[in-house]
């Protein structure tokens, strides 16, 4: 059973539209750029995202949401702790991201 990894961004007020678009595009590109350490092939099962559009008014300031799927715990752990592409991305967004929230779940596990 896979793991769903949800990332939500709130951008700084001074972040330009170009900076926001660049950050979002680079987040989506991680799906293809993050390579498994032994097979050297992409290991992220799926990655989607976009600008939030909920009319409920409960976003807590989060404006852009991304959903990433991993096949297993080992792939998620590598992504979070060792993948140089992902770690480089995280380091690069500090000037434009005001706040980030991350939640994960395994479908059907309560």
Rosetta silent file (secondary structure, phi, psi, omega in degrees, C-alpha in Angstrom):
SEQUENCE: XXXXXXXXXXXXXXXXXXXXXXXXXXXXXXXXXXXXXXXXXXXXXXXXXXXXXXXXXXXXXXXXXXXXXXXXXXXXXXXXXXXXXXXXXXXXXXXXXXXXXXXXXXXXXX
SCORE:     score description
SCORE:     0.000 S_00000001
   1 L     0.000  135.696 -176.444    0.000    0.000    0.000 S_00000001
   2 L   -78.655  176.391  177.729    1.369    3.414   -0.953 S_00000001
   3 E  -122.332  130.921  177.625    1.893    6.573    1.050 S_00000001
   4 E   -99.854  128.142 -175.825    0.257    9.880    0.164 S_00000001
   5 E  -118.819  115.727 -177.704    2.364   12.958    0.980 S_00000001
   6 E  -110.083  127.318 -178.885    0.533   16.308    0.955 S_00000001
   7 E  -120.646  130.423  179.812    2.502   19.562    0.912 S_00000001
   8 E  -125.366  134.069 -179.267    0.847   22.967    1.303 S_00000001
   9 E  -115.177  142.657  164.355    2.550   26.330    0.810 S_00000001
  10 E  -116.969  120.912 -177.522    1.765   29.837    1.954 S_00000001
  11 E   -88.319  151.313  177.020    3.934   32.266    0.022 S_00000001
  12 L   -63.359  148.519 -178.334    5.441   35.442    1.423 S_00000001
  13 L   -57.578  -34.716 -177.354    3.553   38.622    0.589 S_00000001
  14 L   -83.868   -2.872  178.448    6.537   39.968   -1.337 S_00000001
  15 L   -66.629  131.933  179.890    6.872   36.826   -3.495 S_00000001
  16 L   -80.932  162.846  177.063    6.250   37.679   -7.130 S_00000001
  17 H   -59.844  -37.421  179.038    3.944   35.705   -9.389 S_00000001
  18 H   -65.087  -41.381  178.370    7.019   34.562  -11.324 S_00000001
  19 H   -65.783  -40.192  178.477    8.683   33.280   -8.134 S_00000001
  20 H   -64.652  -46.482  179.425    5.507   31.474   -7.095 S_00000001
  21 H   -61.609  -41.726  179.019    5.119   29.889  -10.527 S_00000001
  22 H   -62.832  -45.026  179.481    8.771   28.837  -10.544 S_00000001
  23 H   -61.641  -45.889 -179.590    8.498   27.250   -7.100 S_00000001
  24 H   -64.313  -43.263  178.410    5.322   25.388   -8.051 S_00000001
  25 H   -62.860  -41.305  179.353    6.768   24.167  -11.343 S_00000001
  26 H   -67.928  -34.441  175.894    9.919   22.956   -9.620 S_00000001
  27 H   -62.406  -44.851  179.492    7.825   21.169   -6.984 S_00000001
  28 H   -66.886  -32.233 -179.912    5.942   19.329   -9.733 S_00000001
  29 H   -69.700  -18.285  179.707    9.193   18.496  -11.549 S_00000001
  30 H   -57.100  -32.094 -179.623   10.447   16.571   -8.504 S_00000001
  31 H   -54.582  -39.042 -177.873    8.316   13.635   -9.659 S_00000001
  32 H   -96.755  -21.713 -175.161   10.592   13.129  -12.661 S_00000001
  33 H   -91.698  -21.822  178.835   13.849   14.486  -11.271 S_00000001
  34 L   -81.513  117.489 -175.030   14.078   12.461   -8.057 S_00000001
  35 E  -110.491  140.790  177.923   15.869    9.234   -8.962 S_00000001
  36 L   -61.644  138.607 -174.226   16.074    6.016   -6.977 S_00000001
  37 L   -64.293  -25.797 -179.626   19.613    5.590   -5.591 S_00000001
  38 L  -103.805  -42.730 -177.897   20.142    2.130   -7.105 S_00000001
  39 L   -81.777  -19.881 -177.897   17.921    1.954  -10.205 S_00000001
  40 L    60.255   28.264  175.957   18.558    5.615  -11.188 S_00000001
  41 L  -119.487  157.790  178.645   14.941    5.871  -12.348 S_00000001
  42 E   -58.542  137.826 -177.632   12.146    8.086  -10.987 S_00000001
  43 L  -117.390   -7.319  175.703   10.580    6.553   -7.889 S_00000001
  44 E   -76.670  120.908 -174.927    7.800    9.024   -7.099 S_00000001
  45 E   -66.504  -42.093  178.833    4.634    7.233   -8.245 S_00000001
  46 E  -157.178  155.741  178.643    2.632   10.389   -8.916 S_00000001
  47 E  -154.014  120.549  178.925    2.769   14.095   -8.265 S_00000001
  48 E  -135.577  164.995  176.792    0.056   16.693   -8.841 S_00000001
  49 E   178.060  173.506  178.976   -0.717   20.115   -7.499 S_00000001
  50 E   174.475 -173.772 -179.592   -2.108   23.550   -8.022 S_00000001
  51 E   -78.804  134.146 -178.792   -3.566   26.679   -6.496 S_00000001
  52 L   -63.786  145.487  178.985   -6.143   26.022   -3.810 S_00000001
  53 L  -140.811   26.223  179.340   -9.704   26.925   -4.762 S_00000001
  54 L   -69.495  133.062  177.468  -11.829   25.772   -1.828 S_00000001
  55 L   -84.976    1.467 -173.491  -14.756   28.117   -1.119 S_00000001
  56 L   -76.896  -17.908  178.664  -14.924   27.015    2.537 S_00000001
  57 L    73.154   28.710 -177.417  -12.489   29.617    3.862 S_00000001
  58 L  -123.325   36.007 -175.117  -10.524   27.141    5.974 S_00000001
  59 L   -83.946  -14.209 -178.995   -7.171   27.159    4.220 S_00000001
  60 L    60.701   27.229  178.996   -5.207   28.659    7.092 S_00000001
  61 L    90.655   -9.657 -179.933   -3.312   30.797    4.594 S_00000001
  62 L   -72.581  129.739 -175.172   -2.175   27.877    2.434 S_00000001
  63 L  -113.637  -20.348 -177.105   -2.487   28.835   -1.231 S_00000001
  64 E  -135.969  132.574 -172.910   -0.862   25.993   -3.184 S_00000001
  65 E  -126.541  139.841 -179.560   -1.259   22.277   -2.559 S_00000001
  66 E  -131.865  140.349  179.206    0.701   19.294   -3.880 S_00000001
  67 E  -122.816  121.541 -177.673   -0.008   15.588   -3.570 S_00000001
  68 E  -120.329  139.343  179.825    2.865   13.146   -4.002 S_00000001
  69 E  -118.519  133.155  175.747    2.554    9.362   -3.878 S_00000001
  70 E  -114.550  149.345  179.875    5.237    6.908   -2.840 S_00000001
  71 L   -71.897  -30.420 -173.327    5.103    3.140   -3.255 S_00000001
  72 L  -159.970  173.297 -179.596    6.479    2.458    0.205 S_00000001
  73 H   -61.539  -39.650 -178.009    8.046    3.796    3.399 S_00000001
  74 H   -61.170  -42.490  179.095   11.592    3.308    2.092 S_00000001
  75 H   -65.911  -41.925  178.671   10.978    5.581   -0.903 S_00000001
  76 H   -63.716  -43.228  179.657    9.401    8.282    1.273 S_00000001
  77 H   -61.219  -44.361  178.509   12.270    8.111    3.755 S_00000001
  78 H   -60.835  -45.705  179.458   14.847    8.431    0.976 S_00000001
  79 H   -56.965  -47.709 -175.565   12.942   11.410   -0.496 S_00000001
  80 H   -75.171  -32.812 -170.096   12.723   13.206    2.842 S_00000001
  81 H  -110.418  -23.205 -171.909   16.163   12.454    4.234 S_00000001
  82 L  -132.628  -24.394 -174.324   18.616   11.758    1.428 S_00000001
  83 L   -62.370  115.471 -175.836   17.419   12.641   -2.066 S_00000001
  84 H   -64.546  -29.682  179.190   19.734   15.486   -3.145 S_00000001
  85 H   -69.573  -47.466  178.987   17.205   16.888   -5.623 S_00000001
  86 H   -64.843  -45.817 -179.710   14.428   17.108   -3.046 S_00000001
  87 H   -62.535  -36.991  176.005   16.722   18.433   -0.321 S_00000001
  88 H   -64.919  -40.487  177.404   18.062   21.068   -2.720 S_00000001
  89 H   -61.563  -48.905 -179.063   14.529   22.135   -3.589 S_00000001
  90 H   -57.216  -43.787 -179.686   13.579   22.475    0.082 S_00000001
  91 H   -64.999  -31.004 -173.639   16.654   24.584    0.742 S_00000001
  92 H   -80.318  -13.515 -171.937   15.912   26.820   -2.259 S_00000001
  93 L   -96.885    0.464 -176.239   12.377   27.928   -1.325 S_00000001
  94 L   -59.770  -27.514 -178.753   13.089   29.761    1.923 S_00000001
  95 L   -78.490  -17.119 -176.339   13.058   33.190    0.290 S_00000001
  96 L  -118.659  -23.331 -178.538    9.536   32.807   -1.112 S_00000001
  97 E   -94.081  121.023  178.610    7.656   30.361    1.141 S_00000001
  98 E   -79.364  -41.360 -176.033    6.321   31.905    4.335 S_00000001
  99 E  -151.522  145.515  174.997    4.875   28.696    5.756 S_00000001
 100 E  -134.132  143.549  173.490    4.591   25.069    4.739 S_00000001
 101 E  -125.604  141.541 -179.787    2.478   22.270    6.115 S_00000001
 102 E  -134.133  131.132  173.684    3.027   18.607    5.358 S_00000001
 103 E  -135.237  145.668  178.456    0.788   15.667    6.159 S_00000001
 104 E  -127.675  154.649  171.732    1.076   12.049    5.069 S_00000001
 105 E  -155.537  159.202  173.394   -1.273    9.101    5.195 S_00000001
 106 L  -105.606  120.548 -177.332   -1.615    5.535    4.033 S_00000001
 107 L   -54.109  131.251  176.747   -4.977    5.051    2.278 S_00000001
 108 L    83.866   -4.450  179.544   -7.387    2.972    4.337 S_00000001
 109 L   -98.363  116.877 -177.011   -5.293    2.972    7.508 S_00000001
 110 L  -114.460    0.000    0.000   -7.206    4.611   10.353 S_00000001
